[in-house]
Amino acid sequence: MEVTKLVCIGCPKGCNLTVEHSGKEIDKISDYGCKIGLEYAKNEFTEPKRIITTTVKIKSGDLPFVPVKTKDPVKKEKIYAVMKEISELEIESPVRVGDVVVANIAGTGVDLVCTRNIKKVS
């Protein structure tokens, strides 16, 4: 049996979780302080995901970049593919909060959305 240690980010407590496992099979999870920690450990061990936040270049906007994020978390192994696709983007203004910049970014099934309104300037 192997042991993996994780620090939970589900709530402000930051519990030091212990996952006992045989390969990818979880045998026991301990040291969590709440149900959020238990779910976090299961998900982080079996299929870690992250929400990606960054910026995208924008043409003719009142700012040169617009903040964006993935609408849902993406699998950790897809982060580099998502960021590569984002780095090649330049979109037209105006944009509004919630506008989809790229649907199904990098084949993840997750949309990339704007998180700020940007006006068009002439």
LUMMARVO-589952 format. One line per field, with one value per atom (N, C-alpha, C, O, CB): residue in three letters; z, y negated, x. Coordinates in Angstrom, 1 decimal. Each point is the difference from the previous one (the first is absolute). Glycine has a CB too. Layout:
BEGIN
rest (ALA  ...) $
up (Z  ...) $
north (Y  ...) $
east (X  ...) $
***
This chain:
BEGIN
rest (MET  MET  MET  MET  MET  GLU  GLU  GLU  GLU  GLU  VAL  VAL  VAL  VAL  VAL  THR  THR  THR  THR  THR  LYS  LYS  LYS  LYS  LYS  LEU  LEU  LEU  LEU  LEU  VAL  VAL  VAL  VAL  VAL  CYS  CYS  CYS  CYS  CYS  ILE  ILE  ILE  ILE  ILE  GLY  GLY  GLY  GLY  GLY  CYS  CYS  CYS  CYS  CYS  PRO  PRO  PRO  PRO  PRO  LYS  LYS  LYS  LYS  LYS  GLY  GLY  GLY  GLY  GLY  CYS  CYS  CYS  CYS  CYS  ASN  ASN  ASN  ASN  ASN  LEU  LEU  LEU  LEU  LEU  THR  THR  THR  THR  THR  VAL  VAL  VAL  VAL  VAL  GLU  GLU  GLU  GLU  GLU  HIS  HIS  HIS  HIS  HIS  SER  SER  SER  SER  SER  GLY  GLY  GLY  GLY  GLY  LYS  LYS  LYS  LYS  LYS  GLU  GLU  GLU  GLU  GLU  ILE  ILE  ILE  ILE  ILE  ASP  ASP  ASP  ASP  ASP  LYS  LYS  LYS  LYS  LYS  ILE  ILE  ILE  ILE  ILE  SER  SER  SER  SER  SER  ASP  ASP  ASP  ASP  ASP  TYR  TYR  TYR  TYR  TYR  GLY  GLY  GLY  GLY  GLY  CYS  CYS  CYS  CYS  CYS  LYS  LYS  LYS  LYS  LYS  ILE  ILE  ILE  ILE  ILE  GLY  GLY  GLY  GLY  GLY  LEU  LEU  LEU  LEU  LEU  GLU  GLU  GLU  GLU  GLU  TYR  TYR  TYR  TYR  TYR  ALA  ALA  ALA  ALA  ALA  LYS  LYS  LYS  LYS  LYS  ASN  ASN  ASN  ASN  ASN  GLU  GLU  GLU  GLU  GLU  PHE  PHE  PHE  PHE  PHE  THR  THR  THR  THR  THR  GLU  GLU  GLU  GLU  GLU  PRO  PRO  PRO  PRO  PRO  LYS  LYS  LYS  LYS  LYS  ARG  ARG  ARG  ARG  ARG  ILE  ILE  ILE  ILE  ILE  ILE  ILE  ILE  ILE  ILE  THR  THR  THR  THR  THR  THR  THR  THR  THR  THR  THR  THR  THR  THR  THR  VAL  VAL  VAL  VAL  VAL  LYS  LYS  LYS  LYS  LYS  ILE  ILE  ILE  ILE  ILE  LYS  LYS  LYS  LYS  LYS  SER  SER  SER  SER  SER  GLY  GLY  GLY  GLY  GLY  ASP  ASP  ASP  ASP  ASP  LEU  LEU  LEU  LEU  LEU  PRO  PRO  PRO  PRO  PRO  PHE  PHE  PHE  PHE  PHE  VAL  VAL  VAL  VAL  VAL  PRO  PRO  PRO  PRO  PRO  VAL  VAL  VAL  VAL  VAL  LYS  LYS  LYS  LYS  LYS  THR  THR  THR  THR  THR  LYS  LYS  LYS  LYS  LYS  ASP  ASP  ASP  ASP  ASP  PRO  PRO  PRO  PRO  PRO  VAL  VAL  VAL  VAL  VAL  LYS  LYS  LYS  LYS  LYS  LYS  LYS  LYS  LYS  LYS  GLU  GLU  GLU  GLU  GLU  LYS  LYS  LYS  LYS  LYS  ILE  ILE  ILE  ILE  ILE  TYR  TYR  TYR  TYR  TYR  ALA  ALA  ALA  ALA  ALA  VAL  VAL  VAL  VAL  VAL  MET  MET  MET  MET  MET  LYS  LYS  LYS  LYS  LYS  GLU  GLU  GLU  GLU  GLU  ILE  ILE  ILE  ILE  ILE  SER  SER  SER  SER  SER  GLU  GLU  GLU  GLU  GLU  LEU  LEU  LEU  LEU  LEU  GLU  GLU  GLU  GLU  GLU  ILE  ILE  ILE  ILE  ILE  GLU  GLU  GLU  GLU  GLU  SER  SER  SER  SER  SER  PRO  PRO  PRO  PRO  PRO  VAL  VAL  VAL  VAL  VAL  ARG  ARG  ARG  ARG  ARG  VAL  VAL  VAL  VAL  VAL  GLY  GLY  GLY  GLY  GLY  ASP  ASP  ASP  ASP  ASP  VAL  VAL  VAL  VAL  VAL  VAL  VAL  VAL  VAL  VAL  VAL  VAL  VAL  VAL  VAL  ALA  ALA  ALA  ALA  ALA  ASN  ASN  ASN  ASN  ASN  ILE  ILE  ILE  ILE  ILE  ALA  ALA  ALA  ALA  ALA  GLY  GLY  GLY  GLY  GLY  THR  THR  THR  THR  THR  GLY  GLY  GLY  GLY  GLY  VAL  VAL  VAL  VAL  VAL  ASP  ASP  ASP  ASP  ASP  LEU  LEU  LEU  LEU  LEU  VAL  VAL  VAL  VAL  VAL  CYS  CYS  CYS  CYS  CYS  THR  THR  THR  THR  THR  ARG  ARG  ARG  ARG  ARG  ASN  ASN  ASN  ASN  ASN  ILE  ILE  ILE  ILE  ILE  LYS  LYS  LYS  LYS  LYS  LYS  LYS  LYS  LYS  LYS  VAL  VAL  VAL  VAL  VAL  SER  SER  SER  SER  SER) $
up (0.0  0.0  0.0  0.7  0.5  -2.0  -0.1  0.7  0.3  -2.5  2.6  0.6  -0.7  -0.4  2.6  -2.5  -0.6  0.9  0.5  -2.9  2.6  0.8  -0.9  -1.0  2.9  -1.5  -0.7  1.0  1.2  -3.0  1.4  0.8  -0.6  -1.2  1.9  0.0  -0.5  -0.2  0.8  0.4  -2.3  -0.3  -0.1  -0.5  -0.8  1.8  0.0  1.0  -0.3  -0.4  1.7  1.0  0.7  -0.2  0.6  0.4  0.6  1.0  0.3  -0.6  0.7  1.0  -0.6  0.8  0.2  -2.2  -0.7  0.7  0.3  -0.9  0.7  0.7  -0.8  -1.2  2.1  -0.2  -0.6  -0.1  1.0  0.0  -2.2  -0.3  -0.3  -0.5  -0.4  1.3  -0.3  -0.9  0.4  1.8  -3.3  -0.9  0.0  -0.5  -0.9  1.9  -0.1  -1.2  -0.2  2.7  -3.4  -1.2  -0.5  0.4  -1.0  -0.3  -0.7  -1.5  -0.7  2.4  -2.2  -1.3  -0.1  0.7  -1.7  0.1  -0.2  0.8  -0.1  -2.1  3.0  0.7  1.5  0.7  -2.2  1.9  1.4  0.9  -0.1  -0.8  2.0  1.1  1.1  0.7  -1.4  1.1  1.1  -0.1  -0.5  1.9  -1.0  0.1  1.5  0.6  -3.1  3.0  1.4  0.2  -0.9  1.6  0.5  0.4  -0.6  0.1  0.2  -0.9  -0.5  1.1  0.9  -3.2  2.3  1.1  -0.4  0.9  -0.2  -2.0  -0.4  -1.2  -0.6  1.6  -1.5  -1.2  -1.2  -1.0  2.0  -1.0  -1.1  -0.2  -1.2  1.6  0.7  -0.1  -0.5  -0.8  2.7  -1.5  -0.5  -1.5  -0.7  2.9  -2.7  -1.5  -0.7  -1.1  1.5  0.2  -0.6  -0.2  -1.1  2.1  0.0  -0.1  -1.0  -0.8  3.2  -2.5  -1.0  -1.4  -0.9  2.4  -1.8  -1.3  -0.3  -1.2  1.4  0.7  -0.3  -0.2  -0.8  2.2  -0.8  -0.2  -1.3  -0.7  3.2  -2.8  -1.1  -1.3  -1.1  2.6  -1.5  -1.2  0.3  0.0  -1.0  1.3  0.3  -1.1  -1.2  2.7  -1.1  -0.9  0.5  1.2  -2.0  -0.1  0.4  -0.9  -1.2  2.0  -0.2  -0.8  -0.4  0.8  0.4  -2.5  -0.5  -0.1  -0.6  -0.7  1.8  -0.1  -0.7  0.4  1.6  -2.9  -0.7  -0.8  0.3  -0.5  -0.8  -0.8  -1.5  -0.3  2.1  -2.6  -1.4  -0.7  0.5  -0.4  -1.1  -0.7  -0.6  -0.5  0.0  0.5  -0.6  -0.9  0.3  1.7  -3.2  -1.0  0.3  0.3  -2.0  1.5  0.1  1.3  0.0  -2.4  3.5  1.3  0.8  -0.3  0.2  1.2  0.9  0.9  0.7  -0.8  0.0  0.6  -1.0  -0.9  3.3  -2.3  -1.0  0.2  -0.9  0.8  1.3  0.3  0.7  0.7  -0.5  -0.3  0.8  0.8  -0.4  -1.4  3.1  0.9  -0.4  -0.3  2.2  -1.9  -0.4  1.0  0.8  -3.2  2.4  0.8  -0.6  -0.8  2.9  -1.8  -0.4  0.8  1.2  -1.9  0.1  0.6  1.1  1.1  -3.2  1.9  0.9  0.1  -0.8  0.3  1.5  0.1  -1.2  -0.5  3.0  -2.9  -1.0  0.6  1.0  -2.8  1.1  0.5  0.0  -0.9  0.1  1.9  0.1  -1.1  -0.4  2.8  -3.0  -1.2  -1.2  -1.0  1.9  -1.0  -1.1  0.1  -0.9  0.5  1.6  0.2  -1.0  -0.5  2.9  -2.8  -1.0  -1.3  -0.7  1.9  -1.6  -1.3  0.0  -1.0  0.6  1.5  0.1  0.0  -0.7  2.1  -0.7  0.0  -1.3  -0.4  2.8  -3.1  -1.4  -0.9  -0.7  1.0  -0.3  -0.8  0.4  -0.9  0.6  1.6  0.5  -0.5  -0.3  2.3  -1.9  -0.4  -1.4  -0.4  2.1  -2.6  -1.4  -0.3  -1.2  0.7  1.5  -0.2  -0.1  0.7  0.4  -1.9  0.1  -0.5  -1.1  0.7  1.3  -0.3  -0.3  0.4  1.0  -1.9  -0.3  1.2  0.6  -3.1  2.7  1.0  -0.7  -1.3  2.7  -0.8  1.5  0.5  -0.8  0.7  1.3  0.7  1.3  0.6  -1.8  1.6  1.3  0.9  -0.5  -0.6  2.4  0.9  -0.4  -0.2  2.1  -1.9  -0.4  -1.5  -0.3  2.2  -2.7  -1.4  -0.2  0.6  -1.3  -0.2  -0.3  -1.0  -1.1  1.6  -0.1  -0.8  -0.9  -1.2  2.9  -1.1  -0.8  0.7  1.1  -1.8  -0.2  0.5  0.0  -1.0  0.2  1.7  0.0  -0.2  -0.9  0.1  1.6  -0.1  0.1  0.9  0.0  -1.9  -0.1  0.1  0.5  0.5  -1.4  0.0  1.4  0.2  -2.2  3.0  1.4  0.3  1.0  -0.4  -1.5  0.3  0.9  0.4  -0.6  0.5  0.8  -0.8  -0.8  2.8  -1.7  -0.7  0.7  1.2  -2.1  0.1  0.6  -0.1  -1.1  0.4  1.8  0.1  0.5  0.7  -0.3  -0.8  0.4  1.5  0.4  -2.8  3.1  1.4  0.3  1.1  -0.4  -1.8  0.1  -1.3  -1.1  2.7  -1.5  -1.1  -0.6  0.7  0.2  -2.2  -0.7  -1.1  -0.9  1.5  -0.6  -1.0  -1.2  0.1  1.6  -2.9  -1.2  -0.1  0.3  -1.5  0.8  -0.2  -1.4  -0.7  3.1  -2.9  -1.5  -0.2  -1.1  0.8) $
north (1.2  -1.2  -1.2  -0.1  1.3  -2.2  -1.3  -1.1  0.1  0.6  -1.8  -1.1  -1.3  -0.3  1.4  -1.9  -1.3  -1.0  0.1  0.9  -2.1  -1.1  -1.1  -0.3  0.9  -1.3  -1.1  -1.1  0.3  1.2  -2.7  -1.1  -0.4  -0.4  -0.4  0.8  -0.3  -1.5  -0.8  2.8  -2.3  -1.5  -0.2  -1.0  0.8  1.1  -0.1  -1.0  -0.6  2.9  -2.6  -1.0  -0.6  0.5  0.7  -2.2  -0.7  0.8  -0.4  -1.6  3.2  0.8  0.5  0.1  0.5  -0.2  0.5  1.3  0.1  -2.4  3.2  1.3  0.8  -0.1  0.2  0.5  0.9  1.4  0.7  -2.1  1.7  1.3  1.1  -0.2  -1.1  2.5  1.2  0.9  0.4  -0.6  0.6  1.0  1.2  0.0  -1.8  2.9  1.3  0.7  0.1  0.1  0.3  0.6  1.1  0.2  -2.4  3.0  1.0  -0.4  0.2  1.7  -2.5  -0.5  -1.2  -0.9  3.2  -2.2  -1.0  0.3  -0.8  0.3  1.6  0.4  -0.5  0.3  1.8  -2.9  -0.6  1.1  0.6  -3.0  2.6  0.9  -0.7  0.4  1.1  -2.7  -0.8  -1.4  -0.4  2.4  -2.9  -1.5  -0.4  0.3  -0.7  -0.3  -0.4  -1.4  -0.6  3.0  -2.9  -1.3  -1.2  -1.2  2.2  -0.7  -1.1  -0.5  0.7  0.3  -2.3  -0.6  -0.2  -0.3  -0.9  1.4  -0.1  0.8  0.5  -2.8  2.3  0.8  -0.6  0.7  -0.1  -1.9  -0.7  0.6  0.2  -2.3  2.3  0.6  1.4  0.3  -1.8  2.3  1.3  0.0  0.8  0.0  -1.6  -0.1  -0.5  0.4  -0.8  -0.6  -0.6  1.1  0.1  -2.4  3.0  1.1  1.0  0.4  -0.7  0.7  1.0  -0.5  0.6  0.3  -2.2  -0.6  -0.3  0.2  -1.1  0.4  -0.4  1.2  -0.1  -1.9  3.1  1.2  0.7  0.4  -0.2  -0.1  0.8  -0.8  0.5  0.8  -2.6  -0.8  -1.5  -0.7  2.5  -2.2  -1.5  -0.9  0.2  0.5  -1.8  -1.0  -1.4  -0.2  1.8  -2.5  -1.4  -1.0  0.3  0.3  -1.7  -1.1  -0.8  -0.3  0.3  -0.4  -0.7  -1.5  -0.3  2.3  -2.9  -1.4  -0.7  0.3  -0.3  -0.9  -0.6  -1.2  -0.5  2.6  -2.6  -1.1  0.3  0.9  -2.5  0.9  0.2  -1.4  -1.0  3.1  -2.2  -1.3  -0.4  0.9  -0.4  -1.8  -0.4  -1.2  -0.9  1.7  -0.8  -1.1  -1.1  0.2  1.4  -2.9  -1.2  -0.1  -0.6  0.7  0.4  0.0  -1.2  -0.5  3.0  -2.9  -1.0  0.5  -0.8  -0.3  2.4  0.6  1.0  0.4  -0.6  0.4  0.9  1.5  0.8  -2.5  2.1  1.4  0.1  -0.9  1.4  0.7  0.3  1.2  1.0  -2.0  0.9  1.2  1.1  -0.3  -1.2  2.7  1.1  1.2  0.0  -0.7  1.6  1.2  1.2  -0.3  -1.1  2.6  1.1  0.0  -0.2  1.6  -1.1  0.0  1.1  -0.2  -0.7  2.0  1.1  0.5  -0.4  1.1  0.0  0.6  0.9  0.7  -0.9  0.2  0.9  1.0  -0.3  -1.5  2.9  1.0  -0.6  -0.7  2.6  -1.6  -0.5  0.2  -0.8  1.1  0.9  0.4  -0.8  0.0  2.2  -2.9  -0.9  -1.4  -0.8  2.4  -2.0  -1.4  -0.6  -1.1  1.5  0.3  -0.6  -0.1  -1.0  2.0  -0.1  -0.1  -1.2  -0.7  3.2  -2.7  -1.1  -1.3  -1.0  2.4  -1.5  -1.3  -0.2  -1.2  1.5  0.7  -0.2  -0.7  -0.9  2.9  -1.4  -0.5  -1.5  -0.8  3.1  -2.6  -1.3  -1.0  -1.1  2.1  -0.6  -0.9  -0.4  -1.0  2.1  -0.4  -0.3  -0.9  -0.3  2.5  -2.5  -0.7  -1.5  -0.6  2.5  -2.6  -1.4  -0.2  0.4  -1.0  0.0  -0.2  -1.4  -0.9  2.9  -2.2  -1.4  -0.5  0.8  -0.2  -1.9  -0.6  -0.5  -0.1  -0.6  0.5  0.1  1.4  0.8  -3.2  2.6  1.3  -0.3  -1.0  2.2  -0.2  -0.2  1.3  1.0  -2.4  1.2  1.1  1.1  -0.1  -1.5  2.8  1.2  0.4  1.1  -1.6  -0.5  0.4  1.1  0.1  -2.5  3.4  1.1  -0.4  -0.4  2.0  -1.5  -0.4  1.2  -0.1  -1.5  2.8  1.3  1.0  0.3  -0.9  1.3  1.1  1.2  0.2  -1.2  1.9  1.3  -0.2  0.6  0.5  -2.0  -0.3  1.2  0.8  -3.0  2.4  1.1  1.4  1.0  -2.5  1.6  1.3  0.4  1.2  -0.6  -1.5  0.4  0.1  0.6  -1.7  0.5  0.0  -1.2  -0.1  2.6  -3.4  -1.1  -1.3  -0.1  1.4  -2.3  -1.3  -0.9  0.0  0.3  -1.2  -1.1  -1.2  -0.4  1.4  -1.7  -1.2  -1.2  0.0  1.6  -2.8  -1.3  -0.2  0.4  -1.3  0.2  -0.3  -1.5  -0.5  2.6  -2.9  -1.5  -0.6  0.6  -0.6  -1.0  -0.7  -0.9  -0.7  0.7  0.0  -0.8  -0.7  0.6  0.9  -2.9  -0.8  -0.1  0.1  -1.4  1.0  -0.2  -1.5  -0.8  2.7  -2.2  -1.4  -0.2  0.9  -1.1  -0.9  -0.3  -0.4  -0.3  -0.4) $
east (0.8  -0.8  0.9  1.0  -2.9  1.5  0.7  -0.8  -1.2  2.3  -0.4  -0.6  0.3  1.1  -1.0  -1.2  0.2  -0.6  -1.1  1.0  0.8  -0.4  -0.5  0.6  1.0  -2.7  -0.6  -0.4  -0.3  -0.6  0.9  -0.5  -1.3  0.0  2.3  -3.4  -1.3  -0.1  0.4  -1.4  0.3  -0.2  -1.5  -0.5  2.6  -2.9  -1.5  -0.6  -1.0  1.0  0.7  -0.4  1.2  1.1  -3.3  2.0  1.2  0.9  1.1  -2.4  0.7  0.8  1.3  1.0  -3.2  2.3  1.2  0.4  1.2  -0.5  -1.5  0.3  1.1  0.0  -2.3  3.2  1.0  -0.6  -0.1  2.0  -2.3  -0.7  1.0  1.1  -3.1  1.6  0.8  -0.9  -1.1  2.4  -0.7  -0.7  0.9  1.1  -2.2  0.5  0.7  -0.6  -1.2  1.6  0.5  -0.4  0.9  1.1  -2.1  0.4  0.8  -0.1  -1.0  0.5  1.6  0.0  -1.0  0.1  0.5  -1.6  -1.0  -1.3  -0.9  1.9  -1.0  -1.1  0.1  0.9  -1.2  -0.7  0.0  -0.5  -1.0  0.6  1.3  -0.4  -0.6  -1.0  2.8  -1.3  -0.4  0.4  1.1  -1.0  -1.0  0.3  -0.2  -1.0  0.3  1.7  -0.1  0.5  0.6  -0.3  -0.5  0.4  -0.7  0.4  1.8  -3.4  -0.8  -0.9  -0.5  0.5  -0.3  -0.8  -1.5  -0.8  2.9  -2.4  -1.4  -0.3  1.0  -1.1  -1.1  -0.4  0.7  0.3  -2.5  2.4  0.7  1.4  0.4  -1.8  2.1  1.3  0.0  0.9  -0.3  -1.6  -0.1  -0.2  0.7  -1.6  0.0  -0.2  1.2  0.3  -2.8  3.1  1.2  1.1  0.6  -1.1  0.7  1.1  -0.4  0.9  -0.4  -1.7  -0.4  0.2  0.6  -2.3  1.2  0.2  1.4  0.4  -2.7  3.0  1.4  0.9  0.9  -1.2  0.0  0.8  -0.3  0.8  -0.7  -1.4  -0.5  0.0  0.4  -1.7  0.9  -0.1  0.1  -1.0  -0.4  2.7  0.1  -0.4  0.3  1.6  -2.6  -0.4  0.2  0.2  -2.0  1.9  0.3  -0.8  -0.3  2.6  -2.8  -0.5  1.2  0.8  -3.1  2.3  1.1  -0.5  -1.0  2.0  -0.2  -0.2  1.2  1.1  -2.7  1.3  1.1  -0.5  -1.1  2.4  -0.6  -0.5  0.2  0.8  -0.3  -1.3  0.0  0.2  -0.7  -0.8  2.3  0.1  -1.3  -0.8  3.2  -2.7  -1.3  0.3  0.7  -2.0  0.7  0.2  -1.0  -1.2  2.0  -0.3  -0.9  -0.8  -1.0  0.9  0.7  -0.7  0.5  1.1  -1.4  -0.4  0.5  1.1  0.6  -2.9  2.5  1.2  0.6  -0.7  -0.3  2.3  0.7  -0.3  0.2  1.6  -2.3  -0.2  -1.3  -0.5  2.9  -3.1  -1.2  0.3  0.5  -2.0  1.1  0.1  -1.0  -1.1  1.9  -0.3  -0.9  0.3  0.9  -0.9  -1.0  0.2  -0.8  -0.9  1.2  0.1  -0.8  -1.3  0.1  2.0  -3.2  -1.3  0.0  -0.7  -0.4  1.7  0.1  1.5  0.8  -3.2  2.7  1.4  0.3  -0.9  0.8  1.4  0.5  1.0  0.6  -1.0  0.5  0.9  1.4  0.4  -1.9  2.3  1.3  0.9  0.8  -1.1  0.2  0.9  -0.4  0.8  -0.5  -1.4  -0.4  0.4  -0.2  -1.7  2.5  0.3  0.9  -0.3  0.0  1.4  0.9  -0.6  0.2  1.6  -2.7  -0.7  -0.9  -0.1  0.3  -0.9  -0.9  0.8  -0.4  -1.2  2.6  0.8  0.7  0.1  0.3  0.0  0.5  -1.0  0.3  1.3  -2.8  -1.1  -0.3  -0.2  -0.8  0.9  -0.2  1.0  -0.3  -0.9  2.5  1.1  0.0  0.6  0.7  -2.0  -0.1  -1.3  -0.2  1.5  -2.1  -1.2  0.2  0.8  -2.0  0.3  -0.2  -1.4  -0.4  2.9  -3.3  -1.4  -0.4  0.8  -1.3  -0.7  -0.5  -0.8  -0.8  0.7  0.2  -0.9  -1.2  0.0  1.9  -3.0  -0.2  -0.3  -0.4  -0.4  1.0  -0.3  -0.7  0.2  1.7  -2.7  -0.7  0.3  0.4  -2.2  1.6  0.2  -0.9  -1.1  1.7  0.0  -0.7  0.0  -0.3  -1.1  1.9  0.1  1.0  1.0  -1.5  0.1  0.9  1.0  -0.3  -1.6  3.2  1.1  0.3  0.2  0.8  -0.9  0.2  -0.8  0.1  2.3  -3.3  -0.8  0.9  0.8  -3.0  2.1  0.7  1.5  0.6  -2.7  2.7  1.4  0.9  -0.1  -0.3  1.3  0.9  -0.7  0.6  1.2  -3.0  -0.7  -0.4  -0.2  1.4  -1.3  -0.2  -1.5  -0.4  2.5  -3.0  -1.4  -0.3  -1.2  1.1  1.0  -0.1  0.1  0.9  0.0  -1.7  0.1  0.9  0.1  -2.4  3.0  0.7  -0.8  -0.5  2.7  -2.4  -0.9  0.7  0.9  -2.8  1.3  0.5  -0.4  -1.1  1.0  0.9  -0.4  0.0  -0.1  1.1  -1.0  0.0  -0.6  0.2  1.8  -2.8  -0.5  1.1  0.7  -3.0  2.5  1.0  -0.8  -0.6  2.6  -1.9  -0.6  0.9  1.2  -2.5  0.6  0.7  0.4  -0.9  -0.3  2.4  0.4  0.3  0.5  0.5  -1.3  0.3  1.4  0.4  -2.8) $
***
